[in-house]
Amino acid sequence: MQVQTRVDIFEEIFLVFLGLGTLVGVVVVAYTLYNAYKYRDNGDSKADEDLPTLGELPTGGQGGKKLFLSFGLSAIIVISLVVWSYGMLLVVEDGPDTPDEEALEVDVEGWAFGWDFEYENGIETGGELVVPADTPIWTEVTSRDVWHTFGISELRVKADAIPGETDETWFVAEEDGDYLIECFELCGFGHSGMVADVTVLPEDEFEQWVDEQLTMEITLEDENEERVTDGFELELVHEENDQFEEDLSFTYTDDEFENGSITIGEIEQGGPYELTITSTDDEFETIEETVDFTEPIDETYTVELGAEDDETDDEDEEEEADEEDEETNDDGDGEETDEGGDE
């Protein structure tokens, strides 16, 4: 569906004002020149001719009808322009009338001196905002330190970035390509370098980019850097799982790994995940970590094989030591008894 962009709206306002301004200017200048020529002083004015005097309010003749007609037309034009422009600016303020599922929401945070972007699906980027073409992009802009202003001149976007507050705005990029994000608030010595890129991709390429960002590759190795291929299970659970409608918990068994490695690409929601790797045959200790899944992840985890065996050996050694102590105590008690009997 074709969406009217901010660029379209502002260009339409500009063209309407330019057209009406040009038309009014041509009429006024032409009428002025006509009257200047018609009532020019050619030296043959009659003595009884009613000529205006200095300081007299002109009536335009015919009892002031022309004067009131010009004022009336001017008022109609000006009021019409104000009402129409206000209606167009309401569209800029409220955004396009499209379903929410067709829009993309991005949180923008300014800092001295750069920009960070967080997508609604948990992806985070710094210095680059990647968006699909012909799609409404809604942004909530804020700052973590001082006042900034988020602006994209080519897309007619501007929003204040104020600590503790959010400013919502939107834009639509019709054409693929690169645009420049700048700060329009003097915010410090690095103000002129506070820029970022907007990369606009076709819809299919954007979806491919999202899939690449939400890709996790996990590899298991032992202490000898050899792949662990069986006897384990991997579980991923989003830390805020109860806040989502869908269940964001995933379990992968060793037969889903290929030579100790797995590439996970079906997760559609990024964010912090609790990663747990457990041994199904008690060959190694459980691994627990928090994974910040906001960008592509490629991690290798080292398991300590034989950890349970070592614990068992330690327990056996402790039991043997206890038995030896008991035997020693028993021998000591026997000697004392013998000595007492002799006496």
N, C-alpha and C positions, 0 to 999 in steps of 0.2 A: 504494500500500500504506500502510495506516495505521500510523504509527510512534508508539510510546509515548514521550512527551516527558519531559524532566526535570520539568516542571511537573506532569505526570500522576503521576510516581513520588513526588514529595515530597508532593503532595496525598493520595495513597493512604496513604502512611506516616502522615501527620498524622491522617487520618480513622480509621485502624485504632487508633492510640494513643488518640485521643479517644473512640472507641466503647468500647474495652476499659477505659480509665480511668474512663469514666462508669459502665459496668456494674459494675466492681469497687467503685467508690465507693458506688453505690446499695446493693449487697449489704452492704458493711461498715457503712454508716451505718444501714441498716434492721435488721441483726442487732444492732448496738449498742443501738439504741433498743428493740428487742424485749427484750433482756436487761435493759436498764435498767428497763423497765416490769415485767418478770416478777420480777426480784429486788429490787424497790424495798423500802425499809424502811417497812412499814405498822404497826410497833409490836407485832405479835403473833408474833414469832419464838419458836420453841420452844427450850428450854434445851439439848436434846441435838442441835440442828441443827449440822451441820458447816459452819462459815463460814470463809472464808479470812482469814488474818491479814496484817497489814502486812508486806511484804517477801517473802511466800511466792509461789513460782512457780506460777501457775494451771495446772492440768492439763486443764481443760475437762471434767472428769468422765469417767467410764468409762475410767479408767486413762490419760488423755491422748490418747484417740483423736481427739477433735475438734481438739485442738491440732496434732497431726501431720497430720491431714487438711488443715487450713488451710494449713500450711507446704508440704505437697506440692502442693496446687493452685496456690499462689502461685509455687512453683518452676517448675512446668510452664508457667504463663502467661508468666513472665519469660523463661525459656529459649526458648520458642517465638517470642516477640517478638524476641529478640536474633538468632536464626537467620534468621527471615524478613526482618528489617530489614537484616541483613548481605547477604543475597541480593539485595535490592532495591538496595542501595548499590553492589553489584558491577555491576549494570546501568548505574548512573550513571557508574561508573568506566570500564567497558569500552565503553559506547556501544551504540546499537541494532544489532541483527544484520541489517544490510542490505548488499547488494552495494556494492563501492567505487564503481562507476560511477554509483550513485544518490546519492552523497554529494558535497558541495562542500567543497574545502579552501581555507582562507584563512589567510595568515600575518598576525599582528597584532603591531605594534611600537608600544610606548608611548614617549613622550618628553615632556620638560617643556616645554609641558603640552598634549598632544594625542595622537591615535591615527592611525596609518597602516595601510592594509590592502592586501595584495597577494594576488591570486587566482592559482590554479594555472595559468591560461591567460595570465598576464602582465599583466593589468589591475591598475592601482594607483589607489587613491582615498585621500583624506585627509579625515577628519572625518565620513565617511558609509560605513556598511557596508550594501551592497545584497544581499539574499539572496532566494531563492525560498521560498514557503510549503510546508509539509509535506515538507521536504527536510532530511536530517541535514547540519548544518554543522559541520565539524571545524576547529578553530583551533589554531595553534601560536603561543603568546604569548611575547614577549620584550620587552626594553627596551634602548634605546640609551644611557641615561645612569644614572638612579637606579632604585630599586625603585618599582614601581607595582603595582596590582591591577586587572585587567580584569574588569568585572562588569556584568551586565544583570539587574537585580533582577526584572523581570517575567517573565523567562525562566529564572530560577534558575541563572544562569551566574556563575561566579567562578573566576579563574585568576591566579596570581601572574605578574608581568612583572619578570623579574630579568635584569640585563645578563649576557650570556654563557651564559644558560640558556634553555630553552624549556619551557613548561608546556602540555600538550595537553588540550583539553577540547572539548565538543560541545554543541549545542543544536538544537532543532527549534521553529520558530515555526508554529503551526497556523493563525493568523489573519493576514490582511493588515493592514498598519498600520505605525505608527512606534513604536519603543522607544528607550530611553535607555541609552547606555553611560556608565558612570561609573568613576572611579578610587577604590578603597576602601583605598588606602594613602597615608598622609599623606606627600606627596612634595615639598612646597615651598609657596611663597607662592601659586602658581597652581593648587593642588590642587583647590579647589572649582570651578574653571572647566574642569577637564580632562574634558570630555564629548564625546560624538559621537552620531550618530544611527544607528539600525538601521532600514532601510526594507525591509519585507517585501512582496514583489510576487507576484502569481500567476505560475505557471510560464511562461506565454506572454509576459507582460509582462517578466519577468526575462530571457528569451532575447532579446527585442527590445532591452532595455537593454544586454546584452552586445554585440549586433551594433552598436549605436550607439557603444560605447566602442572597438570594433575597426574603426573606419572611418577611412580615410586619403584625403584629397583633395589631389592634386598638380596644380599649374598651372605651365606654362612660359611665360616672357615674355622678349622681347629687351630691349635697353637703352632702347628707346622705349616700354616697357610695352605692346607689342603681342604678342598670343598667337603662340607658335611652334606650328605645326600639323603639320609633317612633318620627316623627316630625323633622327629620334632614337629611342632605345630606353631604357627604364627597367628597372632590375634591383634587386630587393630580396632580401637574403640574411640570415637570422638569424645573429647572431654565434656562437650556440651550436648551429648546425644539426646538427653531428655528434652531439649529445646527445639528439636526438629521433628517434623511430622513423620519422616522416614527413619528407619533404624540404621544408624551409621556405625554398625559393628560388623567386622569382616573377619573370617577365619580361613586360613589356608593350611593345608596339610602338606607333608613332605612330597607326596606324589604329584602335587601341583608345581613343584619346583623342578627346574631343569639344571642338573649338575650343581645343585646347591644354590641356585639363583632363581629369582622370580621377578617379573616385571608386572606391576599392578597398575592397570589403566582404567578400571571400571568405576573408581571412586569419583563422584561428581562434586563433592563438597570438601573443600580444603579446610585448614585450621589445625588446632593442636590435637594430636591423637596419642593415646596410650598404646605403645607397642609392647607386646609380651611374646617372648619366644620360650616355649616350654619343651622339655624333653619327654617324649612318650615312653621311653624305656629307662628313664633315670640315669642317663649317661652323662648329663651335664646340668649345671645349675641354671635356674630360670633367669632370663635376661628381661629386664623391665626398663623402658626408656620412654620419654615424651618426645614425639616427633612433631616439629612445626611444619606441617604440610601446606606451605604457601607458595612453593615453587618446586621444580623438578628435584627429586631426591635420589641419590645413588649412595647407599650406605653398605658397608661390610661389617658384620658383627663376628667377633671371635668367641667361640665357645670353648670352655675348659673341659675337654673330655676326660672321663675317669674321676671327676670330682667326687662322685658318690662312693666310688671304690676307695678313694683316699680316706673318706670319712669312716667307711667300714673298717679299713685297716687300723685307723686310729682307735676306733672303739675296741677292736680285738686286742691291740697292744695295751689299752687301759685295763681290759679284763684280765689279761695275762699278768699285768703288774699287780692288780688287786689280789689275784690268786697267790702270787709269790709272797706278797705281804702277809696274807693269811697263814701260809705255810710257815713263814718265819716266826709269826706270833705263836703258832701252835708248838713249834720246836722250843721256843723259849719257855712256855708254860710247862712243858714236860720236864725240862731240866730242873726247874724249881721244885717240882713235885718229888723228883728223885732225891734231891738234897734233903728235903724235909723228911723223907722216909728213913734215910740213913741215920739222921739224928735221933 
